[in-house]
Amino acid sequence: MKKETVTITTEYIKLDALLKFSGLCDTGGFAKELVQQGSVKVNGEVCTMRGKKLRPGDKVQVDQYEVEIV
């Protein structure tokens, strides 16, 4: 599994924005599709809310990629 960290300077970042910002998705439409299909896990659980607020310490997984927010 490939792991990376993403640093945010705000209180939170929404799931679809994180997917684009981290480079896991090229477009917002693709991010929306991935989330709706149940392909995205947040802290080990499938998440279908693309507007979910993620905070430092949360981990997002798509396929073999994992992104931790710091």
N, C-alpha and C positions, 0 to 999 in steps of 0.2 A: 504494500500500500504506500502510495506517495503522500507525504504529509507536508503541509506548509502552514505558515501563520499569516494572518492578515491583521494589521494594526489599524484600529479605528480611533478617532479623536472625539467622537460624539458618544452620547450615552448608549445608543444602540444603532444597528443597521438592519434593514429589512432583508429577509431571506432572498428575494429575487434580486435585490441590489447587490448583495454579497456574491451571489453566483456570477453576476456580470463583472463585478469589481475584482474578484479573485481570478478571473479568466476561465472559470469552469464552463461558462456559457458565452457565446458571442453576442447574443441579442436577448432583450427582455422577453420576447416571444418564446424563444427556446427555453429560457429559464422557467417561464410560466408552464410550458408543456411538461418539462421534467418534474416540476412540483406536483402538477395535477395527476401525472401518471404514477406517483408514489415512488419515484426513483431517488428521492432525496431523504436522507436521515438527518435529524437534528438530535444530538446527544444520544445516538443509538436507536432512536425511534423514528418511524416513517412520519414525515410531516407533509401535509397537503395544503398548508396555509402559506401562500407565497408572501404575504405581508407580515409573517411572524417576526417579532422583534428579537434580534439576537444581541447578546451582550458579551463582554469579555469573559472568556472561560467556556463559551459554547463551542461545540464542534459540529461541523457539517460534513456529511459524507455523500459523495456521488460516485458510484462504481468503485474504482480502486483509489480514488482521491479523497483526502481528508483535509479540511481547512479548520484551523483553530483560531478563534478571535482573541486578540490580545489588546 
